[in-house]
């Protein structure tokens, strides 16, 4: 997995390429998120258009990245997710954790997240998902 970073205005954009799996994803993603936080970015967009799959560990890394950005008073937005990953987000009920957007441009602009109103999910806390992922 590779991540390229770019800046759009004052928004950090991380372009992911390759599957998000295992321990290596943890190291790579955490380093990229830490770089964005240290640079003072409060809005970070993760473009997952180049990600064919995410395993449970990878999903946990994304949840942890979201938590880290929120702890720094910021927001992590997911953009360009594939149907397969979108299904995973819906299945795991992480719609309440992640803001998903159809494109990087929409995420940068901060428009209403994709399908937020049409796919209602029960409200669950980020802590619930952290505990769930740690038990897995």
LINDA-V83146 format. One line per field, one symbol per residue. phi: phi as a letter, one per 20 degrees, with the letter a starting at -180 (. if undefined). psi: psi as a letter, one per 40 degrees, with the letter a starting at -180 (. if undefined). burial: # if it has 24 or more other ideal C-beta (glycine too) atoms within 12 Angstrom, else .. Layout:
# LINDA-V83146
phi=???
psi=???
burial=???
This chain:
# LINDA-V83146
phi=.ccddbdcmddeddeecofebmfffgffffffffffffenfdccddedfedfbceffffffffffffffffemcbddecmffgfffffffgemegeededcfbfgffffmfggflfeecfcffceffgffffffff
psi=hihiiihhbehhhhhihiigiaddddddddddddddddeehehhhhhedehdihaddddddddddddddddefahhhhifiidddddddddefededhhiididdddddfihihfddeghiihiidddddddddd.
burial=#.#.#..#..######..###...##.###.######...#.#########.##################.#.#########..##.###.#.#########.#..##....##...........#..#...#...
